Amino acid sequence: MKTTLSTKITLPDNYHTHDFFAFHQRDKQNIAEIVEQNKVRKGICWDGKPAELIIAIDSTIAQIQLDIDGDTITNADDRLPALASHMLGLLQPVHLFELLYKEHPIIGSLISKQSGLRIYQSATPFEALSWAIIGQQISVSAAISIRRRFIQAMGVQHSSGLWCFPTPRQIINRSEDELRQCGFSVSKAKALLLLSQLIESGELILEISDSEQNIQQLTHNLLAIKGIGMWTINYALLRGFNYLNGSLHGDVAVRRNIQRLINQNEKVSAEQAEKWLANFVPWKALLAAHLWRQELSAGY
């Protein structure tokens, strides 16, 4: 049995379609995501079943289709538009940020030039957090390779041939050795397994509200997992939770572009970048994305 769901969403006139597709085009082997002209096909798990999510963009209309291998439970009509809006970055009030800072003497021209920029999201917070764990302290190319082997090793494949990013339930019974064979370090394997176990048991819930207290509580809970540090958490908040106030002051590209903006001869330190970004609360991560975007669309 196969179930097909569909919906469509109207996009803002200044939507960065090219950047959205570039985010999903990082793995050139295309085992879990395929970008074809104006659409992306992505393997996901829907109610624990393999599914192919298709997001096609024509001008300002995003057509979304979900083909599920099997039946689905209720509330699908609400959940599919919510998933698509999340991934497209449409839950981010970027227009407010632009209104506030379009006349700013330092960042105003940057913001105006890149109007409409958003931070495109992983399908789930768990996927974003898993990717952040994988990518700690290694190159992007190495992380992509490990992610690819990990997805295939977990063995969830849609009938279309796309491999699907696994859920915590599909990971908890795997061994540390299996993850090590995918390229995980010992500490990363332990961290991902424990994270999956905590989520599956209900001890950890990967949800946040607009409350900074709620965000701080989630941060505290994640820091309690050995092998997860602040870089991992900040990146996951950025890519999986639509959180626009994380501080990415440690990022080399962010610091380099701050240096250019403020016309400083010497390199900007992480400490200086942290203080500078603090002037733009609660938009620090969104501003960092604007700084990233100056160099490479797929890199933010």
URPE-V537437 format. One record per residue. N is the residue number from 1. RES is the residue in one letter. NEAR is the number of other ideal C-beta (glycine too) atoms within 10 Angstrom. D_CENTER is the distance of its C-alpha to the mean C-alpha in whole Angstrom. Layout:
<<N RES NEAR D_CENTER> <N RES NEAR D_CENTER>>
This chain:
<<1 M 6 31> <2 K 12 28> <3 T 16 26> <4 T 11 25> <5 L 18 23> <6 S 11 23> <7 T 18 22> <8 K 13 21> <9 I 17 20> <10 T 11 21> <11 L 18 19> <12 P 13 20> <13 D 9 23> <14 N 13 21> <15 Y 20 18> <16 H 20 16> <17 T 15 16> <18 H 10 16> <19 D 21 13> <20 F 22 11> <21 F 21 13> <22 A 17 13> <23 F 22 9> <24 H 20 10> <25 Q 15 13> <26 R 16 12> <27 D 17 15> <28 K 8 18> <29 Q 9 19> <30 N 16 18> <31 I 16 18> <32 A 22 15> <33 E 22 14> <34 I 19 17> <35 V 17 17> <36 E 11 20> <37 Q 7 22> <38 N 14 20> <39 K 17 18> <40 V 19 15> <41 R 22 16> <42 K 21 14> <43 G 23 15> <44 I 26 14> <45 C 21 16> <46 W 26 18> <47 D 14 20> <48 G 12 20> <49 K 17 21> <50 P 20 20> <51 A 27 19> <52 E 23 18> <53 L 25 16> <54 I 17 17> <55 I 22 16> <56 A 16 19> <57 I 21 19> <58 D 12 23> <59 S 11 24> <60 T 13 22> <61 I 11 22> <62 A 25 19> <63 Q 16 21> <64 I 22 19> <65 Q 18 20> <66 L 22 20> <67 D 20 22> <68 I 23 22> <69 D 18 25> <70 G 14 27> <71 D 10 27> <72 T 17 25> <73 I 9 26> <74 T 7 26> <75 N 9 24> <76 A 16 22> <77 D 9 23> <78 D 10 21> <79 R 16 18> <80 L 20 17> <81 P 17 17> <82 A 12 15> <83 L 20 13> <84 A 21 13> <85 S 18 13> <86 H 20 10> <87 M 24 8> <88 L 21 10> <89 G 21 10> <90 L 20 13> <91 L 13 13> <92 Q 23 13> <93 P 13 17> <94 V 22 17> <95 H 12 20> <96 L 10 21> <97 F 19 20> <98 E 19 22> <99 L 11 25> <100 L 12 25> <101 Y 19 25> <102 K 14 26> <103 E 11 29> <104 H 14 28> <105 P 6 30> <106 I 13 28> <107 I 19 24> <108 G 13 26> <109 S 13 26> <110 L 20 23> <111 I 22 21> <112 S 13 24> <113 K 11 24> <114 Q 17 20> <115 S 14 20> <116 G 15 18> <117 L 25 15> <118 R 20 11> <119 I 21 8> <120 Y 20 6> <121 Q 24 4> <122 S 24 4> <123 A 21 7> <124 T 19 8> <125 P 23 7> <126 F 21 9> <127 E 20 7> <128 A 21 5> <129 L 26 8> <130 S 26 10> <131 W 22 8> <132 A 23 9> <133 I 24 12> <134 I 23 13> <135 G 19 12> <136 Q 17 15> <137 Q 11 18> <138 I 14 18> <139 S 9 17> <140 V 11 14> <141 S 11 17> <142 A 13 18> <143 A 20 14> <144 I 17 14> <145 S 17 17> <146 I 20 17> <147 R 22 14> <148 R 19 16> <149 R 16 19> <150 F 24 17> <151 I 22 16> <152 Q 14 20> <153 A 14 22> <154 M 20 20> <155 G 11 22> <156 V 22 20> <157 Q 17 21> <158 H 23 22> <159 S 13 25> <160 S 14 24> <161 G 12 23> <162 L 23 19> <163 W 21 18> <164 C 25 16> <165 F 23 13> <166 P 21 15> <167 T 21 15> <168 P 20 17> <169 R 12 20> <170 Q 17 20> <171 I 21 20> <172 I 16 22> <173 N 11 25> <174 R 19 24> <175 S 10 26> <176 E 14 25> <177 D 9 27> <178 E 16 25> <179 L 25 22> <180 R 13 24> <181 Q 13 25> <182 C 20 21> <183 G 18 21> <184 F 22 20> <185 S 17 22> <186 V 11 24> <187 S 13 22> <188 K 25 19> <189 A 22 20> <190 K 16 22> <191 A 24 19> <192 L 25 17> <193 L 21 20> <194 L 17 21> <195 L 23 17> <196 S 22 18> <197 Q 15 21> <198 L 19 21> <199 I 20 18> <200 E 16 21> <201 S 10 24> <202 G 7 22> <203 E 9 23> <204 L 18 19> <205 I 11 17> <206 L 19 13> <207 E 8 14> <208 I 19 15> <209 S 9 17> <210 D 8 18> <211 S 9 20> <212 E 13 20> <213 Q 8 22> <214 N 12 19> <215 I 18 17> <216 Q 11 19> <217 Q 12 20> <218 L 22 17> <219 T 18 17> <220 H 10 20> <221 N 16 20> <222 L 21 17> <223 L 13 19> <224 A 11 22> <225 I 18 20> <226 K 10 22> <227 G 18 19> <228 I 24 17> <229 G 16 17> <230 M 13 16> <231 W 15 14> <232 T 24 12> <233 I 23 12> <234 N 23 11> <235 Y 21 8> <236 A 27 7> <237 L 24 8> <238 L 25 6> <239 R 23 3> <240 G 23 4> <241 F 22 8> <242 N 20 8> <243 Y 24 10> <244 L 22 12> <245 N 18 15> <246 G 24 13> <247 S 19 16> <248 L 24 14> <249 H 22 18> <250 G 14 18> <251 D 19 16> <252 V 11 19> <253 A 17 18> <254 V 26 18> <255 R 20 21> <256 R 16 23> <257 N 21 22> <258 I 22 23> <259 Q 16 26> <260 R 12 27> <261 L 17 26> <262 I 11 29> <263 N 7 31> <264 Q 11 31> <265 N 5 33> <266 E 7 32> <267 K 11 28> <268 V 20 26> <269 S 11 26> <270 A 15 23> <271 E 10 25> <272 Q 17 26> <273 A 24 23> <274 E 15 22> <275 K 11 25> <276 W 19 24> <277 L 22 21> <278 A 11 22> <279 N 12 25> <280 F 20 22> <281 V 10 21> <282 P 13 19> <283 W 24 17> <284 K 24 16> <285 A 24 13> <286 L 24 13> <287 L 23 16> <288 A 27 14> <289 A 25 12> <290 H 22 16> <291 L 24 17> <292 W 20 15> <293 R 19 15> <294 Q 16 19> <295 E 11 19> <296 L 11 16> <297 S 16 14> <298 A 14 12> <299 G 14 12> <300 Y 24 10>>
